[in-house]
């Protein structure tokens, strides 16, 4: 899973313009911090996989993904 590309696409769907790549890099760097023992990129990947497995419509799906 390409977290950066997925996050940039999400940010742009939510209205970000211009600096979405820089914002995505900053968010992913924070998620990769050594102090994040449980809520790191692996946990994020697992949560996003669970979201992707939902086949019925999810109200405000982009907001749910942003909350993750």
Phi and psi in degrees as GROMACS dihedral restraints (atoms count N, CA, C in turn):
[ dihedral_restraints ]
;  ai    aj    ak    al  type     phi  dphi    fc
    3     4     5     6     1   -91.1    20    10
    4     5     6     7     1    93.0    20    10
    6     7     8     9     1   -58.2    20    10
    7     8     9    10     1   -40.2    20    10
    9    10    11    12     1   -63.7    20    10
   10    11    12    13     1   -48.8    20    10
   12    13    14    15     1   -63.8    20    10
   13    14    15    16     1   -40.1    20    10
   15    16    17    18     1   -65.5    20    10
   16    17    18    19     1   -41.8    20    10
   18    19    20    21     1   -67.8    20    10
   19    20    21    22     1   -40.5    20    10
   21    22    23    24     1   -61.7    20    10
   22    23    24    25     1   -45.1    20    10
   24    25    26    27     1   -60.8    20    10
   25    26    27    28     1   -42.8    20    10
   27    28    29    30     1   -61.9    20    10
   28    29    30    31     1   -48.4    20    10
   30    31    32    33     1   -58.4    20    10
   31    32    33    34     1   -40.4    20    10
   33    34    35    36     1   -70.3    20    10
   34    35    36    37     1   -36.5    20    10
   36    37    38    39     1   -64.2    20    10
   37    38    39    40     1   -30.5    20    10
   39    40    41    42     1   -86.9    20    10
   40    41    42    43     1     0.0    20    10
   42    43    44    45     1   109.8    20    10
   43    44    45    46     1    -0.1    20    10
   45    46    47    48     1   -67.0    20    10
   46    47    48    49     1   140.9    20    10
   48    49    50    51     1  -135.6    20    10
   49    50    51    52     1   138.4    20    10
   51    52    53    54     1    85.3    20    10
   52    53    54    55     1   -59.5    20    10
   54    55    56    57     1  -105.2    20    10
   55    56    57    58     1    21.2    20    10
   57    58    59    60     1   -63.3    20    10
   58    59    60    61     1   -33.1    20    10
   60    61    62    63     1   -65.8    20    10
   61    62    63    64     1   -43.4    20    10
   63    64    65    66     1   -66.1    20    10
   64    65    66    67     1   -40.4    20    10
   66    67    68    69     1   -65.3    20    10
   67    68    69    70     1   -43.0    20    10
   69    70    71    72     1   -60.2    20    10
   70    71    72    73     1   -43.0    20    10
   72    73    74    75     1   -61.7    20    10
   73    74    75    76     1   -41.8    20    10
   75    76    77    78     1   -66.4    20    10
   76    77    78    79     1   -42.9    20    10
   78    79    80    81     1   -64.2    20    10
   79    80    81    82     1   -45.8    20    10
   81    82    83    84     1   -66.9    20    10
   82    83    84    85     1   -34.3    20    10
   84    85    86    87     1   -64.4    20    10
   85    86    87    88     1   -41.3    20    10
   87    88    89    90     1   -64.6    20    10
   88    89    90    91     1   -41.8    20    10
   90    91    92    93     1   -66.0    20    10
   91    92    93    94     1   -23.4    20    10
   93    94    95    96     1   -92.0    20    10
   94    95    96    97     1    -0.4    20    10
   96    97    98    99     1   -58.5    20    10
   97    98    99   100     1   142.7    20    10
   99   100   101   102     1   -61.6    20    10
  100   101   102   103     1   -22.1    20    10
  102   103   104   105     1   -79.6    20    10
  103   104   105   106     1    -8.1    20    10
  105   106   107   108     1   -90.1    20    10
  106   107   108   109     1    87.6    20    10
  108   109   110   111     1   -76.8    20    10
  109   110   111   112     1   -37.0    20    10
  111   112   113   114     1  -111.5    20    10
  112   113   114   115     1   -47.7    20    10
  114   115   116   117     1   -88.9    20    10
  115   116   117   118     1    62.8    20    10
  117   118   119   120     1  -108.5    20    10
  118   119   120   121     1  -165.1    20    10
  120   121   122   123     1   -62.9    20    10
  121   122   123   124     1   -33.9    20    10
  123   124   125   126     1   -63.8    20    10
  124   125   126   127     1   -43.9    20    10
  126   127   128   129     1   -63.8    20    10
  127   128   129   130     1   -42.8    20    10
  129   130   131   132     1   -59.6    20    10
  130   131   132   133     1   -46.6    20    10
  132   133   134   135     1   -57.9    20    10
  133   134   135   136     1   -44.1    20    10
  135   136   137   138     1   -62.5    20    10
  136   137   138   139     1   -42.7    20    10
  138   139   140   141     1   -65.0    20    10
  139   140   141   142     1   -42.8    20    10
  141   142   143   144     1   -66.0    20    10
  142   143   144   145     1   -36.1    20    10
  144   145   146   147     1   -63.7    20    10
  145   146   147   148     1   -39.8    20    10
  147   148   149   150     1   -63.1    20    10
  148   149   150   151     1   -43.7    20    10
  150   151   152   153     1   -61.2    20    10
  151   152   153   154     1   -42.4    20    10
  153   154   155   156     1   -66.0    20    10
  154   155   156   157     1   -22.8    20    10
  156   157   158   159     1   -80.9    20    10
  157   158   159   160     1   -12.0    20    10
  159   160   161   162     1   -74.4    20    10
  160   161   162   163     1   121.2    20    10
  162   163   164   165     1   -94.1    20    10
  163   164   165   166     1   -25.6    20    10
  165   166   167   168     1   -81.1    20    10
  166   167   168   169     1   161.0    20    10
  168   169   170   171     1   -59.6    20    10
  169   170   171   172     1   137.9    20    10
  171   172   173   174     1  -111.6    20    10
  172   173   174   175     1   114.9    20    10
  174   175   176   177     1   -57.8    20    10
  175   176   177   178     1   135.2    20    10
  177   178   179   180     1    55.8    20    10
  178   179   180   181     1    44.0    20    10
  180   181   182   183     1   -53.3    20    10
  181   182   183   184     1   -42.5    20    10
  183   184   185   186     1   -62.8    20    10
  184   185   186   187     1   -37.4    20    10
  186   187   188   189     1   -69.3    20    10
  187   188   189   190     1   -36.3    20    10
  189   190   191   192     1   -62.1    20    10
  190   191   192   193     1   -45.9    20    10
  192   193   194   195     1   -63.6    20    10
  193   194   195   196     1   -39.8    20    10
  195   196   197   198     1   -64.4    20    10
  196   197   198   199     1   -36.5    20    10
  198   199   200   201     1   -65.8    20    10
  199   200   201   202     1   -34.7    20    10
